[in-house]
């Protein structure tokens, strides 16, 4: 099986999933339980993406300046600081740690 076969199969699977999403009745999605699951799934996927991007380099786990920067960003975001300030503060923390290590 070549790379192109894998790409075509993945594309067909993606298209099938998208089409299946359009076949789900709107009434089903408006019920409380599926709506709650969809909301929680979005948060879980975002948290997983943040964890992977922060802790992974290739196939190994690395603890470096990104971890304290994400912790500072989460704390500032919890305090409802404006997003631009959160990003600048997290970048400053990561830059400061990298400058001293």
Residue pairs with C-beta under 8 A, 6 or more apart in sequence:
28 34
29 35
29 38
50 70
54 66
54 67
54 70
55 61
55 62
55 63
55 66
55 67
56 62
64 97
65 93
65 94
65 95
65 97
65 98
65 101
66 94
68 93
68 94
68 97
69 90
69 91
69 93
69 94
69 97
70 90
72 89
72 90
72 93
73 86
73 87
73 89
73 90
76 85
76 86
76 89
76 90
77 83
77 86
81 89
